[in-house]
Amino acid sequence: MSVALMWEARAVDGRGEELLAWAKAQVLEREPERRETFRAPQDRVLVITWWDADYADVLPELPEPDGRLVTRAVHRWRFETV
């Protein structure tokens, strides 16, 4: 089975590049099959990782960044391939 984890955060105004660099520098406990990083308006950063795993498996995830860098808690979603 294939599972995708999405991690999305919104930086404090003007700190989008810093949040993007922070997210790209995060090392996971093990490497996913694939990892992509995106940015969007309003200083948003999105990271998606793909895993050969079951939906309920425990998988490494990016942590919460320093609270002074983001405007709210990170949003996380888990999806399975159908």
N, C-alpha and C positions, 0 to 999 in steps of 0.2 A: 504494500500500500504506500501511497505517497501523501505526505502531509506538508502543508505550507504554514509557516508562522509569519504573521505580519506584526511589525512594531512601528508605531507612528507617534511622533512628538512634534510639538510646536514650540519653536524658540521664542524667547523674549525678543521683541522688535529689534532688528538690527544685528541679531546674533545667530542668524541662520547659517552662515558659513562656519561658525564655531561649532554649532550643533552638528552640522554635516561632517566636519572633520572628526569630531568626537565619535560619532556613530561608526564612521569608516575605520577608526582605530581600534574599536572593540574586538577583542579576540575571544572566540567562543571556546568552551572546553573541548569540543571536537568540531571538525569541519563539516558543514552541511554539503549536500550534493551540489547545491547552487546557492548563491547569495547575491542579491541585487540591492542597490541603494538608489533612492530617488529623492528629488526635492520638488517642492511645489510652492505656489504663492503663499504669502503670510508666514514665511520662514518655517515651513513644515518639512520634516524629513521622514521618509518611509524606508524601512528595511524589510525585505522579504527573504526568508530562507526556506529551502526545500529539503525534505528529509525522506529517506527510505525508512519509514516507521509506521507504527499503528497510531491512530488518532489519540489514544490515551497514554502513549509512551511519554516518559519524562524526557524533555529535550532542552538543550541549552538555549537560553534567550538573552538578548541584550538587556542590561540592567537599566535602572532609572538613572538618567543623568543628574548632575547636581541641580538642585531645585532653583538655583539662581539663573540657570541657563534656559529653563523651560517655563511656559505659562501655565501648565497644568500637568497632571499625571500622564504618563505614557499610556496610549491605547494599544491593546494587544488583541489579536484575533488568531484563531487556529482554523484552518480549512483542510478538508480532505479532497483528493482528486476523485471525481465521479465519471 
